[in-house]
Amino acid sequence: MSGDARRTFALAITGASGALYAMRTLAALLERDCHVELVVSDYGRRLLRDELGEAAAVDRLREFLVEKYGEPARRGSYALLSNKDLGAPIASGSHDCEGMIIVPCSMKTLAGVAHGLSRNLVERAADVMLKERRPLVIVARETPMSLPQLKNMVLCAEAGAMMMPAMPAFYQMPKTLDDLADFMAGKILSALGFDQTLYPKWKG
Ligand SMILES: Cc1cc2nc3c(=O)[nH]c(=O)nc-3n(C[C@H](O)[C@H](O)[C@H](O)COP(=O)(O)O)c2cc1C
């Protein structure tokens, strides 16, 4: 746990389609009063703007989240870390960060994690999660997938990551893109041990 007793998670946004998944996940963690160590790759930054517009620029994310999801998104705290800073707290296993989510995760970053490359902070922090045996949720996104990409998913799963491809379900009768994002964010929160209500549980 962090010094201020907030649950602390790392959240990485890379350049794969699905910026809305990242925003819903970040908002959900903040609503639960967590501290988020946020890293956005260069293509992650571009993705936020391409898919959500200028309002989702990384230096204005709090305003974007409050506007979209309401006042509860003001609750928690977050720190925006440089992907180039391999000396950031989450680059070390001694830092109190209890889990990490890469959402969305590009095939490039997936490959880097699968092979333990640690070329940037996203890859290094993911490597730390694996070596420390802490939860690492990887929301990989690409279609179709090549054999190397599929093998990289297997490597990550074998190393202990939870592979959670961006595959929203339709049994909860989604009506909007936000419904689909709620589903993925709810799955991520469940994987981290939160009791989530973002999408209705299947009742049979
Ligand atoms: C708008 C946009 C969407 C993209 N979507 C994907 C995607 O769904 N999956 C993927 O693997 N790469 C996708 N790419 C390509 C990656 O962004 C690119 O490979 C980049 O080098 C990934 O770097 P990063 O992992 O450091 O963010 C997309 C690029 C752009 C600009």
The ligand as an ORCA input file, in Angstrom:
! r2SCAN-3c Opt
* xyz 0 1
  C      -4.904      5.442    -34.348
  C      -3.957      4.262    -34.251
  C      -4.459      3.023    -33.935
  C      -3.610      1.926    -33.801
  N      -4.149      0.728    -33.438
  C      -3.326     -0.315    -33.175
  C      -3.863     -1.523    -32.642
  O      -5.072     -1.668    -32.449
  N      -3.003     -2.507    -32.310
  C      -1.630     -2.383    -32.470
  O      -0.908     -3.317    -32.126
  N      -1.096     -1.247    -33.007
  C      -1.906     -0.218    -33.350
  N      -1.377      0.954    -33.851
  C       0.074      1.006    -34.135
  C       0.879      1.291    -32.862
  O       0.484      2.514    -32.307
  C       2.382      1.306    -33.199
  O       2.825     -0.002    -33.470
  C       3.217      1.932    -32.116
  O       4.584      1.812    -32.474
  C       3.011      1.276    -30.756
  O       3.905      1.838    -29.839
  P       3.630      1.812    -28.270
  O       3.371      0.390    -27.898
  O       4.900      2.324    -27.668
  O       2.476      2.710    -28.005
  C      -2.210      2.066    -34.013
  C      -1.698      3.327    -34.353
  C      -2.561      4.411    -34.473
  C      -1.991      5.752    -34.819
*
